[in-house]
Amino acid sequence: MSTQEHPIGAVVVGTGFGLFTHVRALRAAGVEVRAIVGRDRERTAQRAAPLDIPVASDSLEQVLIDDPAIRLVTVATPPHAHYQPVMQAIAAGRAVMCEKPFAKDLPQAREMLAAAEKAGVVHALGAEFRYDSAQALLRRLVKDGMIGDPLMFSRIYQQPGGGEEEPLTDWWTDAAQGGGFLGAFGTHMIDQVRSTVGEIVAVSAILRKLSTSRPAMTSDDYYNVQFVTDTGCRGVIEAAMAFPGPFVMATKVAGTKGAAWIQSGAAFGDPEEVWIKNADGERQIPMPQELINPLPEPFAVKELIQTEMDRWHTKGFDVAPYTKLFGQMKAKIEGRIPPLPDPAGDFHDAAAGQAVLDAARKSATTGQWVEVEKP
């Protein structure tokens, strides 16, 4: 029988981002979504119904016992609740993809990595923007030596805000639950740095709350992290969830033989171009066909969109990159060579990213440079 007749089955854990993005991307990648798991069985069933997901449950363990056709578990719960479903999936011998921020802290990340490695299961991190067209092409240029040895990496992202009256998910505003913009968005930037210019070995960070309308919020909505890599490249990543003024987004890498950058549009999601300047001159680099992503399609079931995060996540920007990530995973599960040469992040990357996250939070508290622990 072909895999088309018996597609890989998956269960999605999480009824927010998992429902909005994982379900659509899994199906687009040719994976059958057979179940979804949430905290409340009745609410999970109500949210699953419009997407025709056959099983809605509040027990991942039971779902995995009941359905041996499920070979992949995707975890999209809040970060403080990643550990249990990840470990259940590993114990059941299933492949597992876990969202970021990955863990409560580095020791927990190490434990999940060790368990996955010991069990021999396929594991991946939800670093889907490795397959964002512009980010993927920029990484290829740097890795191919087109600008020589990287010297400086700079990425800045500032949203103008405007949605501060909208509710945020509880965990997002609570530092104790792993909330904040560094964890939510900074983890993507950290992964881009690590996969493009090398391992981050030391950081100096600022974490602040700029919002004036959320007095109970204990997490950050702004971060600035300076870093140095094991190759000697230095850099800075900065992002703000709501910084008054115009939208700002730029990514640049300078090296010993030139520079490369992403020419961004006026708003997030606008078409981007990748440029390079080296001994051959300054020019735009054509996007390889396999890196071109289809335009995002907004999530269609509007009554399920309830918070500001829901509004962001239902615009569809993540779906095409996630489809490629799941395509890479699917090939590994089936024992095939993945379709793209660009590697997906795995639990090794997850633990390494968690080490940077922990170091950045420590630096922001102490006001000092902090060395990053090896994962």
Order of alpha helices (4+ residues) and beta strands (2+ residues): beta-alpha-beta-alpha-beta-alpha-beta-alpha-beta-alpha-beta-alpha-beta-alpha-beta-beta-beta-beta-beta-beta-beta-alpha-alpha-alpha-beta
